[in-house]
Amino acid sequence: MNTILALGRLIGNVYLGFSSSAYGKITYESSQRPCSCSNLSEYGIYLNTDGSVRLEDGSATAGGIVRNRIGKWILDFNKFLESYSVFEAELWGILDGLGILIDRGYKEVQIRIGSIEVASAIHEISSGGPNTTLIRRILQLLSWIKL
């Protein structure tokens, strides 16, 4: 099993792609770039996730939306996380979204996130970077997902 993700490159309005046969595909795209859902099969879906933290009390939330290949809404989710960093909230959004999709039987998923730091951290740990429990759990779930 190939465990190394291939790092994409910056193009235009900032696109950073990571992909591998073992882990599915995670992309970082700026919010200015329109969603193009046409490169998935008829069974493929997109998971867009995000995390946020309130400055006043440090409480965090994570959530996401799932759309099919033509952009039609399938489901959305959110979760209150208590006190976490934005980075951790972003990871929780990916983890929870993947868990929901795997439980529902989806196998072809493309994940879109708004944090280049999170995308880079997932790439680095798959290449032997620092040990992070949330990232390892994400990589375990990604091993169930098809490119």
C-alpha positions as CSV (number, residue, x, y, z in Angstrom):
1,M,0.0,0.0,0.0
2,N,1.4,3.4,-1.0
3,T,1.4,5.7,2.0
4,I,2.9,8.8,0.5
5,L,0.6,11.7,-0.7
6,A,1.7,13.7,-3.7
7,L,1.9,17.4,-3.1
8,G,0.3,19.6,-5.7
9,R,1.3,23.1,-6.6
10,L,0.0,26.7,-6.4
11,I,-2.0,27.7,-9.5
12,G,-3.9,30.9,-10.1
13,N,-6.2,31.6,-7.1
14,V,-4.3,29.1,-4.9
15,Y,-4.9,25.4,-5.3
16,L,-2.9,22.8,-3.4
17,G,-3.8,19.2,-4.0
18,F,-2.7,16.1,-2.2
19,S,-3.6,12.7,-3.6
20,S,-2.6,9.1,-3.4
21,S,-4.1,5.8,-4.1
22,A,-4.1,5.0,-0.4
23,Y,-5.6,8.1,1.1
24,G,-8.1,9.6,-1.3
25,K,-7.8,13.2,-2.4
26,I,-7.7,16.3,-0.2
27,T,-7.6,19.7,-1.9
28,Y,-7.1,23.2,-0.6
29,E,-8.8,25.9,-2.7
30,S,-9.4,29.6,-2.1
31,S,-13.0,30.6,-1.7
32,Q,-12.7,32.7,-4.8
33,R,-12.4,29.7,-7.1
34,P,-15.7,28.2,-8.2
35,C,-16.5,24.7,-7.3
36,S,-16.1,22.3,-10.2
37,C,-17.6,18.9,-9.4
38,S,-17.4,17.3,-12.8
39,N,-14.3,15.2,-12.3
40,L,-15.9,12.6,-10.1
41,S,-17.9,9.5,-11.3
42,E,-21.7,9.5,-10.9
43,Y,-21.2,8.0,-7.4
44,G,-18.6,10.5,-6.3
45,I,-19.2,13.3,-3.8
46,Y,-17.5,16.4,-2.4
47,L,-17.0,17.0,1.3
48,N,-16.4,20.7,2.1
49,T,-15.3,21.2,5.8
50,D,-14.5,24.1,8.0
51,G,-13.7,24.9,11.7
52,S,-13.9,28.1,13.7
53,V,-13.2,29.4,17.2
54,R,-14.9,32.3,19.0
55,L,-12.5,34.9,20.2
56,E,-14.6,35.8,23.3
57,D,-14.4,32.4,25.0
58,G,-12.3,30.1,22.8
59,S,-15.2,27.7,22.0
60,A,-14.8,25.9,18.7
61,T,-17.1,24.4,16.1
62,A,-16.5,22.2,13.1
63,G,-18.8,21.3,10.3
64,G,-19.3,20.7,6.7
65,I,-21.5,20.1,3.7
66,V,-21.6,17.2,1.3
67,R,-22.6,17.7,-2.4
68,N,-22.8,15.3,-5.3
69,R,-20.8,15.7,-8.5
70,I,-23.3,18.2,-10.0
71,G,-23.2,20.3,-6.8
72,K,-26.6,19.2,-5.3
73,W,-26.8,19.2,-1.5
74,I,-26.8,15.8,0.1
75,L,-26.2,16.6,3.8
76,D,-24.5,18.9,6.2
77,F,-23.3,18.6,9.8
78,N,-21.8,20.6,12.6
79,K,-20.4,19.9,16.1
80,F,-19.6,22.0,19.2
81,L,-16.1,21.2,20.3
82,E,-15.6,23.3,23.5
83,S,-12.1,24.7,23.6
84,Y,-9.9,23.9,20.6
85,S,-7.6,25.8,18.2
86,V,-8.8,26.6,14.7
87,F,-6.4,24.0,13.4
88,E,-7.9,21.3,15.6
89,A,-11.4,22.4,14.7
90,E,-10.5,22.0,11.0
91,L,-9.2,18.5,11.6
92,W,-12.4,17.6,13.5
93,G,-14.5,18.7,10.6
94,I,-12.6,16.4,8.3
95,L,-12.7,13.5,10.7
96,D,-16.4,13.8,11.5
97,G,-17.3,14.3,7.8
98,L,-15.4,11.2,6.8
99,G,-16.9,9.2,9.6
100,I,-20.5,10.2,8.5
101,L,-19.8,9.4,4.8
102,I,-18.2,6.0,5.5
103,D,-21.1,5.1,7.8
104,R,-23.4,5.9,4.9
105,G,-21.5,3.8,2.5
106,Y,-19.8,6.5,0.4
107,K,-16.4,5.3,-1.0
108,E,-15.6,8.0,-3.6
109,V,-15.0,11.3,-1.9
110,Q,-13.0,14.4,-2.6
111,I,-12.4,16.6,0.4
112,R,-12.1,20.3,0.1
113,I,-10.8,22.3,3.0
114,G,-10.0,26.0,3.5
115,S,-6.7,25.6,5.4
116,I,-3.4,25.1,3.7
117,E,-1.9,24.4,7.1
118,V,-4.2,21.5,7.7
119,A,-3.7,20.1,4.2
120,S,0.1,20.4,4.7
121,A,-0.1,18.7,8.1
122,I,-1.9,15.7,6.7
123,H,0.7,15.5,3.9
124,E,3.6,15.8,6.4
125,I,2.4,13.1,8.8
126,S,1.8,10.7,5.9
127,S,5.4,11.2,5.1
128,G,6.7,10.7,8.6
129,G,6.0,14.1,10.2
130,P,5.0,14.8,13.8
131,N,2.6,12.3,15.5
132,T,-0.9,13.8,15.8
133,T,-3.7,11.6,16.9
134,L,-6.5,13.4,14.9
135,I,-4.4,13.3,11.7
136,R,-3.7,9.6,12.2
137,R,-7.4,9.0,12.6
138,I,-8.1,10.9,9.4
139,L,-5.5,8.9,7.5
140,Q,-7.1,5.7,8.8
141,L,-10.5,6.8,7.5
142,L,-9.0,8.0,4.2
143,S,-7.6,4.5,3.6
144,W,-11.3,3.4,3.1
145,I,-12.0,6.1,0.5
146,K,-11.4,5.8,-3.2
147,L,-9.7,8.6,-5.2
